[in-house]
């Protein structure tokens, strides 16, 4: 039977090593539709008609956080209020 001669690290040291990795920057999870480009802030739109985005139904009056380009498309198609 073979034995492992490598000493085990304490759990606290192992957790500290794992936490040094940084997660990639992702858009906020509440952004609906296509993500905004880097360094572009999402905008809030108010729907005037029932609309489905990524399989989720949104009723009229729902406020969504979307990229500026997607907001422009929604307004142009009559799904969001014109500001």
PDB file of N, CA, C and O in Angstrom:
ATOM      1  N   UNK A   1       0.837  -1.172   0.000  1.00  0.00           N
ATOM      2  CA  UNK A   1       0.000   0.000   0.000  1.00  0.00           C
ATOM      3  C   UNK A   1       0.890   1.246   0.000  1.00  0.00           C
ATOM      4  O   UNK A   1       1.797   1.365   0.824  1.00  0.00           O
ATOM      5  N   UNK A   2       0.628   2.177  -0.929  1.00  0.00           N
ATOM      6  CA  UNK A   2       1.418   3.396  -1.045  1.00  0.00           C
ATOM      7  C   UNK A   2       0.837   4.473  -0.152  1.00  0.00           C
ATOM      8  O   UNK A   2      -0.378   4.548   0.029  1.00  0.00           O
ATOM      9  N   UNK A   3       1.687   5.297   0.399  1.00  0.00           N
ATOM     10  CA  UNK A   3       1.225   6.406   1.239  1.00  0.00           C
ATOM     11  C   UNK A   3       1.672   7.714   0.622  1.00  0.00           C
ATOM     12  O   UNK A   3       2.701   7.777  -0.050  1.00  0.00           O
ATOM     13  N   UNK A   4       0.910   8.731   0.847  1.00  0.00           N
ATOM     14  CA  UNK A   4       1.218  10.055   0.333  1.00  0.00           C
ATOM     15  C   UNK A   4       2.028  10.791   1.384  1.00  0.00           C
ATOM     16  O   UNK A   4       1.556  10.983   2.505  1.00  0.00           O
ATOM     17  N   UNK A   5       3.240  11.204   1.039  1.00  0.00           N
ATOM     18  CA  UNK A   5       4.100  11.886   2.001  1.00  0.00           C
ATOM     19  C   UNK A   5       3.953  13.401   1.953  1.00  0.00           C
ATOM     20  O   UNK A   5       4.628  14.096   2.712  1.00  0.00           O
ATOM     21  N   UNK A   6       3.089  13.940   1.084  1.00  0.00           N
ATOM     22  CA  UNK A   6       2.885  15.380   0.988  1.00  0.00           C
ATOM     23  C   UNK A   6       1.991  15.829   2.140  1.00  0.00           C
ATOM     24  O   UNK A   6       0.909  15.271   2.325  1.00  0.00           O
ATOM     25  N   UNK A   7       2.420  16.830   2.923  1.00  0.00           N
ATOM     26  CA  UNK A   7       1.589  17.278   4.039  1.00  0.00           C
ATOM     27  C   UNK A   7       0.343  17.994   3.518  1.00  0.00           C
ATOM     28  O   UNK A   7       0.389  18.684   2.499  1.00  0.00           O
ATOM     29  N   UNK A   8      -0.760  17.819   4.226  1.00  0.00           N
ATOM     30  CA  UNK A   8      -2.014  18.478   3.869  1.00  0.00           C
ATOM     31  C   UNK A   8      -1.994  19.924   4.313  1.00  0.00           C
ATOM     32  O   UNK A   8      -1.466  20.243   5.379  1.00  0.00           O
ATOM     33  N   UNK A   9      -2.576  20.818   3.488  1.00  0.00           N
ATOM     34  CA  UNK A   9      -2.686  22.218   3.860  1.00  0.00           C
ATOM     35  C   UNK A   9      -3.906  22.375   4.767  1.00  0.00           C
ATOM     36  O   UNK A   9      -4.904  21.678   4.580  1.00  0.00           O
ATOM     37  N   UNK A  10      -3.843  23.271   5.737  1.00  0.00           N
ATOM     38  CA  UNK A  10      -5.038  23.550   6.540  1.00  0.00           C
ATOM     39  C   UNK A  10      -6.130  24.139   5.649  1.00  0.00           C
ATOM     40  O   UNK A  10      -5.837  24.746   4.619  1.00  0.00           O
ATOM     41  N   UNK A  11      -7.376  23.961   6.046  1.00  0.00           N
ATOM     42  CA  UNK A  11      -8.517  24.416   5.247  1.00  0.00           C
ATOM     43  C   UNK A  11      -8.476  25.922   5.036  1.00  0.00           C
ATOM     44  O   UNK A  11      -8.860  26.388   3.963  1.00  0.00           O
ATOM     45  N   UNK A  12      -8.036  26.688   5.995  1.00  0.00           N
ATOM     46  CA  UNK A  12      -7.993  28.148   5.858  1.00  0.00           C
ATOM     47  C   UNK A  12      -7.015  28.561   4.758  1.00  0.00           C
ATOM     48  O   UNK A  12      -7.306  29.484   3.997  1.00  0.00           O
ATOM     49  N   UNK A  13      -5.862  27.896   4.661  1.00  0.00           N
ATOM     50  CA  UNK A  13      -4.894  28.224   3.619  1.00  0.00           C
ATOM     51  C   UNK A  13      -5.426  27.866   2.239  1.00  0.00           C
ATOM     52  O   UNK A  13      -5.216  28.610   1.281  1.00  0.00           O
ATOM     53  N   UNK A  14      -6.102  26.750   2.132  1.00  0.00           N
ATOM     54  CA  UNK A  14      -6.645  26.325   0.846  1.00  0.00           C
ATOM     55  C   UNK A  14      -7.714  27.304   0.372  1.00  0.00           C
ATOM     56  O   UNK A  14      -7.766  27.625  -0.815  1.00  0.00           O
ATOM     57  N   UNK A  15      -8.570  27.786   1.280  1.00  0.00           N
ATOM     58  CA  UNK A  15      -9.623  28.736   0.908  1.00  0.00           C
ATOM     59  C   UNK A  15      -9.010  30.066   0.476  1.00  0.00           C
ATOM     60  O   UNK A  15      -9.518  30.700  -0.449  1.00  0.00           O
ATOM     61  N   UNK A  16      -7.936  30.498   1.122  1.00  0.00           N
ATOM     62  CA  UNK A  16      -7.299  31.759   0.764  1.00  0.00           C
ATOM     63  C   UNK A  16      -6.693  31.688  -0.632  1.00  0.00           C
ATOM     64  O   UNK A  16      -6.746  32.667  -1.376  1.00  0.00           O
ATOM     65  N   UNK A  17      -6.119  30.547  -0.998  1.00  0.00           N
ATOM     66  CA  UNK A  17      -5.540  30.405  -2.334  1.00  0.00           C
ATOM     67  C   UNK A  17      -6.607  30.427  -3.411  1.00  0.00           C
ATOM     68  O   UNK A  17      -6.378  30.976  -4.489  1.00  0.00           O
ATOM     69  N   UNK A  18      -7.762  29.847  -3.150  1.00  0.00           N
ATOM     70  CA  UNK A  18      -8.838  29.800  -4.135  1.00  0.00           C
ATOM     71  C   UNK A  18      -9.459  31.167  -4.350  1.00  0.00           C
ATOM     72  O   UNK A  18      -9.930  31.451  -5.451  1.00  0.00           O
ATOM     73  N   UNK A  19      -9.479  32.021  -3.342  1.00  0.00           N
ATOM     74  CA  UNK A  19     -10.158  33.303  -3.461  1.00  0.00           C
ATOM     75  C   UNK A  19      -9.308  34.357  -4.168  1.00  0.00           C
ATOM     76  O   UNK A  19      -9.782  35.479  -4.349  1.00  0.00           O
ATOM     77  N   UNK A  20      -8.093  34.054  -4.570  1.00  0.00           N
ATOM     78  CA  UNK A  20      -7.262  35.045  -5.235  1.00  0.00           C
ATOM     79  C   UNK A  20      -7.646  35.257  -6.691  1.00  0.00           C
ATOM     80  O   UNK A  20      -7.229  36.245  -7.296  1.00  0.00           O
ATOM     81  N   UNK A  21      -8.424  34.360  -7.264  1.00  0.00           N
ATOM     82  CA  UNK A  21      -8.845  34.515  -8.653  1.00  0.00           C
ATOM     83  C   UNK A  21      -9.961  35.546  -8.728  1.00  0.00           C
ATOM     84  O   UNK A  21     -10.824  35.602  -7.852  1.00  0.00           O
ATOM     85  N   UNK A  22      -9.942  36.368  -9.784  1.00  0.00           N
ATOM     86  CA  UNK A  22     -10.986  37.359  -9.961  1.00  0.00           C
ATOM     87  C   UNK A  22     -11.933  36.899 -11.055  1.00  0.00           C
ATOM     88  O   UNK A  22     -11.514  36.322 -12.059  1.00  0.00           O
ATOM     89  N   UNK A  23     -13.201  37.160 -10.848  1.00  0.00           N
ATOM     90  CA  UNK A  23     -14.207  36.787 -11.829  1.00  0.00           C
ATOM     91  C   UNK A  23     -14.206  37.808 -12.963  1.00  0.00           C
ATOM     92  O   UNK A  23     -13.932  38.984 -12.725  1.00  0.00           O
ATOM     93  N   UNK A  24     -14.506  37.386 -14.184  1.00  0.00           N
ATOM     94  CA  UNK A  24     -14.574  38.350 -15.285  1.00  0.00           C
ATOM     95  C   UNK A  24     -15.740  39.306 -15.079  1.00  0.00           C
ATOM     96  O   UNK A  24     -16.759  38.934 -14.498  1.00  0.00           O
ATOM     97  N   UNK A  25     -15.590  40.529 -15.551  1.00  0.00           N
ATOM     98  CA  UNK A  25     -16.627  41.535 -15.398  1.00  0.00           C
ATOM     99  C   UNK A  25     -17.785  41.208 -16.338  1.00  0.00           C
ATOM    100  O   UNK A  25     -17.618  41.142 -17.556  1.00  0.00           O
ATOM    101  N   UNK A  26     -18.936  41.010 -15.756  1.00  0.00           N
ATOM    102  CA  UNK A  26     -20.134  40.705 -16.525  1.00  0.00           C
ATOM    103  C   UNK A  26     -21.159  41.796 -16.293  1.00  0.00           C
ATOM    104  O   UNK A  26     -21.101  42.485 -15.275  1.00  0.00           O
ATOM    105  N   UNK A  27     -22.109  41.973 -17.225  1.00  0.00           N
ATOM    106  CA  UNK A  27     -23.144  42.962 -16.998  1.00  0.00           C
ATOM    107  C   UNK A  27     -24.006  42.568 -15.802  1.00  0.00           C
ATOM    108  O   UNK A  27     -24.058  41.404 -15.406  1.00  0.00           O
ATOM    109  N   UNK A  28     -24.658  43.542 -15.254  1.00  0.00           N
ATOM    110  CA  UNK A  28     -25.527  43.278 -14.106  1.00  0.00           C
ATOM    111  C   UNK A  28     -26.562  42.219 -14.473  1.00  0.00           C
ATOM    112  O   UNK A  28     -27.057  42.201 -15.600  1.00  0.00           O
ATOM    113  N   UNK A  29     -26.890  41.342 -13.537  1.00  0.00           N
ATOM    114  CA  UNK A  29     -27.809  40.265 -13.865  1.00  0.00           C
ATOM    115  C   UNK A  29     -29.223  40.725 -14.196  1.00  0.00           C
ATOM    116  O   UNK A  29     -29.992  39.966 -14.785  1.00  0.00           O
ATOM    117  N   UNK A  30     -29.582  41.959 -13.827  1.00  0.00           N
ATOM    118  CA  UNK A  30     -30.922  42.425 -14.111  1.00  0.00           C
ATOM    119  C   UNK A  30     -31.045  43.115 -15.464  1.00  0.00           C
ATOM    120  O   UNK A  30     -32.104  43.660 -15.773  1.00  0.00           O
ATOM    121  N   UNK A  31     -29.987  43.106 -16.282  1.00  0.00           N
ATOM    122  CA  UNK A  31     -30.063  43.660 -17.633  1.00  0.00           C
ATOM    123  C   UNK A  31     -30.781  42.649 -18.509  1.00  0.00           C
ATOM    124  O   UNK A  31     -30.401  41.480 -18.566  1.00  0.00           O
ATOM    125  N   UNK A  32     -31.821  43.108 -19.191  1.00  0.00           N
ATOM    126  CA  UNK A  32     -32.654  42.250 -20.030  1.00  0.00           C
ATOM    127  C   UNK A  32     -32.216  42.402 -21.476  1.00  0.00           C
ATOM    128  O   UNK A  32     -31.872  43.500 -21.915  1.00  0.00           O
ATOM    129  N   UNK A  33     -32.230  41.304 -22.215  1.00  0.00           N
ATOM    130  CA  UNK A  33     -31.870  41.348 -23.625  1.00  0.00           C
ATOM    131  C   UNK A  33     -30.375  41.310 -23.823  1.00  0.00           C
ATOM    132  O   UNK A  33     -29.642  40.846 -22.950  1.00  0.00           O
ATOM    133  N   UNK A  34     -29.913  41.796 -24.970  1.00  0.00           N
ATOM    134  CA  UNK A  34     -28.468  41.762 -25.248  1.00  0.00           C
ATOM    135  C   UNK A  34     -27.709  42.658 -24.270  1.00  0.00           C
ATOM    136  O   UNK A  34     -28.186  43.739 -23.923  1.00  0.00           O
ATOM    137  N   UNK A  35     -26.530  42.216 -23.823  1.00  0.00           N
ATOM    138  CA  UNK A  35     -25.764  43.029 -22.869  1.00  0.00           C
ATOM    139  C   UNK A  35     -25.224  44.296 -23.525  1.00  0.00           C
ATOM    140  O   UNK A  35     -24.927  44.304 -24.719  1.00  0.00           O
ATOM    141  N   UNK A  36     -25.097  45.367 -22.741  1.00  0.00           N
ATOM    142  CA  UNK A  36     -24.536  46.599 -23.314  1.00  0.00           C
ATOM    143  C   UNK A  36     -23.048  46.435 -23.593  1.00  0.00           C
ATOM    144  O   UNK A  36     -22.390  45.610 -22.958  1.00  0.00           O
ATOM    145  N   UNK A  37     -22.509  47.205 -24.529  1.00  0.00           N
ATOM    146  CA  UNK A  37     -21.062  47.163 -24.780  1.00  0.00           C
ATOM    147  C   UNK A  37     -20.297  47.589 -23.529  1.00  0.00           C
ATOM    148  O   UNK A  37     -20.872  48.169 -22.608  1.00  0.00           O
ATOM    149  N   UNK A  38     -19.005  47.297 -23.505  1.00  0.00           N
ATOM    150  CA  UNK A  38     -18.183  47.681 -22.366  1.00  0.00           C
ATOM    151  C   UNK A  38     -18.209  49.190 -22.166  1.00  0.00           C
ATOM    152  O   UNK A  38     -18.223  49.957 -23.129  1.00  0.00           O
ATOM    153  N   UNK A  39     -18.217  49.598 -20.921  1.00  0.00           N
ATOM    154  CA  UNK A  39     -18.205  51.009 -20.519  1.00  0.00           C
ATOM    155  C   UNK A  39     -19.429  51.786 -20.985  1.00  0.00           C
ATOM    156  O   UNK A  39     -19.362  53.009 -21.108  1.00  0.00           O
ATOM    157  N   UNK A  40     -20.548  51.109 -21.249  1.00  0.00           N
ATOM    158  CA  UNK A  40     -21.804  51.765 -21.608  1.00  0.00           C
ATOM    159  C   UNK A  40     -22.822  51.391 -20.543  1.00  0.00           C
ATOM    160  O   UNK A  40     -23.046  50.211 -20.274  1.00  0.00           O
ATOM    161  N   UNK A  41     -23.436  52.397 -19.943  1.00  0.00           N
ATOM    162  CA  UNK A  41     -24.404  52.165 -18.884  1.00  0.00           C
ATOM    163  C   UNK A  41     -25.755  51.748 -19.482  1.00  0.00           C
ATOM    164  O   UNK A  41     -26.192  52.330 -20.475  1.00  0.00           O
ATOM    165  N   UNK A  42     -26.421  50.748 -18.890  1.00  0.00           N
ATOM    166  CA  UNK A  42     -27.761  50.378 -19.352  1.00  0.00           C
ATOM    167  C   UNK A  42     -28.769  51.463 -18.986  1.00  0.00           C
ATOM    168  O   UNK A  42     -28.529  52.262 -18.081  1.00  0.00           O
ATOM    169  N   UNK A  43     -29.892  51.485 -19.691  1.00  0.00           N
ATOM    170  CA  UNK A  43     -30.950  52.465 -19.451  1.00  0.00           C
ATOM    171  C   UNK A  43     -32.233  51.742 -19.062  1.00  0.00           C
ATOM    172  O   UNK A  43     -32.387  50.551 -19.331  1.00  0.00           O
ATOM    173  N   UNK A  44     -33.144  52.458 -18.434  1.00  0.00           N
ATOM    174  CA  UNK A  44     -34.421  51.890 -18.022  1.00  0.00           C
ATOM    175  C   UNK A  44     -35.493  52.289 -19.023  1.00  0.00           C
ATOM    176  O   UNK A  44     -35.594  53.456 -19.401  1.00  0.00           O
ATOM    177  N   UNK A  45     -36.297  51.317 -19.452  1.00  0.00           N
ATOM    178  CA  UNK A  45     -37.424  51.589 -20.337  1.00  0.00           C
ATOM    179  C   UNK A  45     -38.693  51.067 -19.673  1.00  0.00           C
ATOM    180  O   UNK A  45     -38.642  50.142 -18.861  1.00  0.00           O
ATOM    181  N   UNK A  46     -39.825  51.660 -20.019  1.00  0.00           N
ATOM    182  CA  UNK A  46     -41.124  51.214 -19.541  1.00  0.00           C
ATOM    183  C   UNK A  46     -41.892  50.649 -20.726  1.00  0.00           C
ATOM    184  O   UNK A  46     -42.074  51.327 -21.738  1.00  0.00           O
ATOM    185  N   UNK A  47     -42.340  49.409 -20.597  1.00  0.00           N
ATOM    186  CA  UNK A  47     -43.063  48.766 -21.695  1.00  0.00           C
ATOM    187  C   UNK A  47     -44.496  49.292 -21.777  1.00  0.00           C
ATOM    188  O   UNK A  47     -45.135  49.551 -20.757  1.00  0.00           O
ATOM    189  N   UNK A  48     -44.989  49.444 -23.007  1.00  0.00           N
ATOM    190  CA  UNK A  48     -46.375  49.852 -23.215  1.00  0.00           C
ATOM    191  C   UNK A  48     -47.201  48.692 -23.747  1.00  0.00           C
ATOM    192  O   UNK A  48     -48.429  48.772 -23.781  1.00  0.00           O
ATOM    193  N   UNK A  49     -46.548  47.618 -24.161  1.00  0.00           N
ATOM    194  CA  UNK A  49     -47.229  46.410 -24.633  1.00  0.00           C
ATOM    195  C   UNK A  49     -46.585  45.202 -23.973  1.00  0.00           C
ATOM    196  O   UNK A  49     -45.445  45.257 -23.512  1.00  0.00           O
ATOM    197  N   UNK A  50     -47.347  44.099 -23.939  1.00  0.00           N
ATOM    198  CA  UNK A  50     -46.805  42.835 -23.446  1.00  0.00           C
ATOM    199  C   UNK A  50     -45.627  42.449 -24.342  1.00  0.00           C
ATOM    200  O   UNK A  50     -45.711  42.564 -25.565  1.00  0.00           O
ATOM    201  N   UNK A  51     -44.523  41.989 -23.728  1.00  0.00           N
ATOM    202  CA  UNK A  51     -43.338  41.645 -24.501  1.00  0.00           C
ATOM    203  C   UNK A  51     -42.625  40.467 -23.848  1.00  0.00           C
ATOM    204  O   UNK A  51     -42.588  40.363 -22.621  1.00  0.00           O
ATOM    205  N   UNK A  52     -42.064  39.588 -24.658  1.00  0.00           N
ATOM    206  CA  UNK A  52     -41.299  38.443 -24.167  1.00  0.00           C
ATOM    207  C   UNK A  52     -39.839  38.618 -24.575  1.00  0.00           C
ATOM    208  O   UNK A  52     -39.530  38.827 -25.748  1.00  0.00           O
ATOM    209  N   UNK A  53     -38.942  38.529 -23.583  1.00  0.00           N
ATOM    210  CA  UNK A  53     -37.505  38.654 -23.829  1.00  0.00           C
ATOM    211  C   UNK A  53     -36.828  37.450 -23.203  1.00  0.00           C
ATOM    212  O   UNK A  53     -36.980  37.201 -22.007  1.00  0.00           O
ATOM    213  N   UNK A  54     -36.077  36.695 -24.006  1.00  0.00           N
ATOM    214  CA  UNK A  54     -35.342  35.516 -23.526  1.00  0.00           C
ATOM    215  C   UNK A  54     -36.243  34.545 -22.775  1.00  0.00           C
ATOM    216  O   UNK A  54     -35.826  33.964 -21.773  1.00  0.00           O
ATOM    217  N   UNK A  55     -37.474  34.365 -23.248  1.00  0.00           N
ATOM    218  CA  UNK A  55     -38.391  33.401 -22.651  1.00  0.00           C
ATOM    219  C   UNK A  55     -39.126  33.900 -21.424  1.00  0.00           C
ATOM    220  O   UNK A  55     -39.890  33.144 -20.824  1.00  0.00           O
ATOM    221  N   UNK A  56     -38.922  35.150 -21.033  1.00  0.00           N
ATOM    222  CA  UNK A  56     -39.611  35.721 -19.875  1.00  0.00           C
ATOM    223  C   UNK A  56     -40.640  36.733 -20.366  1.00  0.00           C
ATOM    224  O   UNK A  56     -40.321  37.618 -21.161  1.00  0.00           O
ATOM    225  N   UNK A  57     -41.883  36.597 -19.886  1.00  0.00           N
ATOM    226  CA  UNK A  57     -42.954  37.506 -20.272  1.00  0.00           C
ATOM    227  C   UNK A  57     -42.959  38.726 -19.364  1.00  0.00           C
ATOM    228  O   UNK A  57     -42.849  38.602 -18.144  1.00  0.00           O
ATOM    229  N   UNK A  58     -43.087  39.907 -19.965  1.00  0.00           N
ATOM    230  CA  UNK A  58     -43.157  41.156 -19.222  1.00  0.00           C
ATOM    231  C   UNK A  58     -44.457  41.857 -19.591  1.00  0.00           C
ATOM    232  O   UNK A  58     -44.732  42.049 -20.776  1.00  0.00           O
ATOM    233  N   UNK A  59     -45.270  42.248 -18.596  1.00  0.00           N
ATOM    234  CA  UNK A  59     -46.549  42.904 -18.873  1.00  0.00           C
ATOM    235  C   UNK A  59     -46.359  44.387 -19.196  1.00  0.00           C
ATOM    236  O   UNK A  59     -45.283  44.933 -18.951  1.00  0.00           O
ATOM    237  N   UNK A  60     -47.385  45.046 -19.740  1.00  0.00           N
ATOM    238  CA  UNK A  60     -47.297  46.495 -19.954  1.00  0.00           C
ATOM    239  C   UNK A  60     -47.046  47.199 -18.619  1.00  0.00           C
ATOM    240  O   UNK A  60     -47.591  46.802 -17.589  1.00  0.00           O
ATOM    241  N   UNK A  61     -46.230  48.231 -18.645  1.00  0.00           N
ATOM    242  CA  UNK A  61     -45.892  48.965 -17.430  1.00  0.00           C
ATOM    243  C   UNK A  61     -44.643  48.460 -16.734  1.00  0.00           C
ATOM    244  O   UNK A  61     -44.161  49.100 -15.800  1.00  0.00           O
ATOM    245  N   UNK A  62     -44.100  47.314 -17.171  1.00  0.00           N
ATOM    246  CA  UNK A  62     -42.887  46.778 -16.555  1.00  0.00           C
ATOM    247  C   UNK A  62     -41.702  47.673 -16.897  1.00  0.00           C
ATOM    248  O   UNK A  62     -41.579  48.151 -18.025  1.00  0.00           O
ATOM    249  N   UNK A  63     -40.842  47.893 -15.924  1.00  0.00           N
ATOM    250  CA  UNK A  63     -39.636  48.682 -16.145  1.00  0.00           C
ATOM    251  C   UNK A  63     -38.470  47.707 -16.293  1.00  0.00           C
ATOM    252  O   UNK A  63     -38.224  46.878 -15.418  1.00  0.00           O
ATOM    253  N   UNK A  64     -37.756  47.822 -17.421  1.00  0.00           N
ATOM    254  CA  UNK A  64     -36.644  46.924 -17.724  1.00  0.00           C
ATOM    255  C   UNK A  64     -35.357  47.717 -17.852  1.00  0.00           C
ATOM    256  O   UNK A  64     -35.355  48.847 -18.340  1.00  0.00           O
ATOM    257  N   UNK A  65     -34.271  47.119 -17.413  1.00  0.00           N
ATOM    258  CA  UNK A  65     -32.946  47.695 -17.583  1.00  0.00           C
ATOM    259  C   UNK A  65     -32.341  47.036 -18.818  1.00  0.00           C
ATOM    260  O   UNK A  65     -32.115  45.826 -18.828  1.00  0.00           O
ATOM    261  N   UNK A  66     -32.076  47.829 -19.862  1.00  0.00           N
ATOM    262  CA  UNK A  66     -31.595  47.288 -21.138  1.00  0.00           C
ATOM    263  C   UNK A  66     -30.448  48.148 -21.665  1.00  0.00           C
ATOM    264  O   UNK A  66     -30.203  49.250 -21.174  1.00  0.00           O
ATOM    265  N   UNK A  67     -29.753  47.625 -22.671  1.00  0.00           N
ATOM    266  CA  UNK A  67     -28.688  48.400 -23.314  1.00  0.00           C
ATOM    267  C   UNK A  67     -29.331  49.543 -24.113  1.00  0.00           C
ATOM    268  O   UNK A  67     -30.481  49.422 -24.534  1.00  0.00           O
ATOM    269  N   UNK A  68     -28.609  50.646 -24.326  1.00  0.00           N
ATOM    270  CA  UNK A  68     -29.169  51.770 -25.079  1.00  0.00           C
ATOM    271  C   UNK A  68     -29.613  51.388 -26.491  1.00  0.00           C
ATOM    272  O   UNK A  68     -30.632  51.885 -26.970  1.00  0.00           O
ATOM    273  N   UNK A  69     -28.866  50.514 -27.160  1.00  0.00           N
ATOM    274  CA  UNK A  69     -29.243  50.098 -28.508  1.00  0.00           C
ATOM    275  C   UNK A  69     -30.553  49.311 -28.497  1.00  0.00           C
ATOM    276  O   UNK A  69     -31.409  49.498 -29.362  1.00  0.00           O
ATOM    277  N   UNK A  70     -30.698  48.421 -27.497  1.00  0.00           N
ATOM    278  CA  UNK A  70     -31.918  47.621 -27.400  1.00  0.00           C
ATOM    279  C   UNK A  70     -33.102  48.515 -27.022  1.00  0.00           C
ATOM    280  O   UNK A  70     -34.219  48.289 -27.486  1.00  0.00           O
ATOM    281  N   UNK A  71     -32.867  49.514 -26.196  1.00  0.00           N
ATOM    282  CA  UNK A  71     -33.927  50.461 -25.840  1.00  0.00           C
ATOM    283  C   UNK A  71     -34.416  51.197 -27.081  1.00  0.00           C
ATOM    284  O   UNK A  71     -35.616  51.408 -27.252  1.00  0.00           O
ATOM    285  N   UNK A  72     -33.489  51.584 -27.939  1.00  0.00           N
ATOM    286  CA  UNK A  72     -33.861  52.283 -29.169  1.00  0.00           C
ATOM    287  C   UNK A  72     -34.706  51.376 -30.070  1.00  0.00           C
ATOM    288  O   UNK A  72     -35.679  51.830 -30.671  1.00  0.00           O
ATOM    289  N   UNK A  73     -34.332  50.094 -30.161  1.00  0.00           N
ATOM    290  CA  UNK A  73     -35.111  49.156 -30.972  1.00  0.00           C
ATOM    291  C   UNK A  73     -36.497  48.954 -30.393  1.00  0.00           C
ATOM    292  O   UNK A  73     -37.482  48.922 -31.130  1.00  0.00           O
ATOM    293  N   UNK A  74     -36.582  48.815 -29.052  1.00  0.00           N
ATOM    294  CA  UNK A  74     -37.896  48.631 -28.421  1.00  0.00           C
ATOM    295  C   UNK A  74     -38.790  49.843 -28.653  1.00  0.00           C
ATOM    296  O   UNK A  74     -39.984  49.698 -28.916  1.00  0.00           O
ATOM    297  N   UNK A  75     -38.214  51.032 -28.556  1.00  0.00           N
ATOM    298  CA  UNK A  75     -39.008  52.246 -28.784  1.00  0.00           C
ATOM    299  C   UNK A  75     -39.442  52.349 -30.240  1.00  0.00           C
ATOM    300  O   UNK A  75     -40.582  52.718 -30.522  1.00  0.00           O
ATOM    301  N   UNK A  76     -38.555  52.031 -31.155  1.00  0.00           N
ATOM    302  CA  UNK A  76     -38.866  52.095 -32.574  1.00  0.00           C
ATOM    303  C   UNK A  76     -39.955  51.119 -32.993  1.00  0.00           C
ATOM    304  O   UNK A  76     -40.721  51.394 -33.916  1.00  0.00           O
ATOM    305  N   UNK A  77     -40.026  49.982 -32.316  1.00  0.00           N
ATOM    306  CA  UNK A  77     -41.037  48.972 -32.633  1.00  0.00           C
ATOM    307  C   UNK A  77     -42.318  49.182 -31.840  1.00  0.00           C
ATOM    308  O   UNK A  77     -43.282  48.438 -32.023  1.00  0.00           O
ATOM    309  N   UNK A  78     -42.349  50.186 -30.956  1.00  0.00           N
ATOM    310  CA  UNK A  78     -43.561  50.510 -30.213  1.00  0.00           C
ATOM    311  C   UNK A  78     -43.748  49.721 -28.938  1.00  0.00           C
ATOM    312  O   UNK A  78     -44.841  49.751 -28.372  1.00  0.00           O
ATOM    313  N   UNK A  79     -42.744  49.021 -28.458  1.00  0.00           N
ATOM    314  CA  UNK A  79     -42.866  48.240 -27.223  1.00  0.00           C
ATOM    315  C   UNK A  79     -42.562  49.063 -25.983  1.00  0.00           C
ATOM    316  O   UNK A  79     -43.020  48.710 -24.896  1.00  0.00           O
ATOM    317  N   UNK A  80     -41.812  50.139 -26.108  1.00  0.00           N
ATOM    318  CA  UNK A  80     -41.436  50.961 -24.949  1.00  0.00           C
ATOM    319  C   UNK A  80     -41.850  52.402 -25.198  1.00  0.00           C
ATOM    320  O   UNK A  80     -42.015  52.840 -26.336  1.00  0.00           O
ATOM    321  N   UNK A  81     -42.014  53.129 -24.087  1.00  0.00           N
ATOM    322  CA  UNK A  81     -42.413  54.533 -24.194  1.00  0.00           C
ATOM    323  C   UNK A  81     -41.300  55.367 -24.803  1.00  0.00           C
ATOM    324  O   UNK A  81     -40.117  55.078 -24.620  1.00  0.00           O
ATOM    325  N   UNK A  82     -41.691  56.397 -25.524  1.00  0.00           N
ATOM    326  CA  UNK A  82     -40.732  57.332 -26.088  1.00  0.00           C
ATOM    327  C   UNK A  82     -40.384  58.347 -25.018  1.00  0.00           C
ATOM    328  O   UNK A  82     -41.272  58.866 -24.342  1.00  0.00           O
ATOM    329  N   UNK A  83     -39.109  58.634 -24.858  1.00  0.00           N
ATOM    330  CA  UNK A  83     -38.688  59.592 -23.820  1.00  0.00           C
ATOM    331  C   UNK A  83     -38.259  60.873 -24.465  1.00  0.00           C
ATOM    332  O   UNK A  83     -37.868  61.812 -23.773  1.00  0.00           O
TER     333      UNK A  83
END
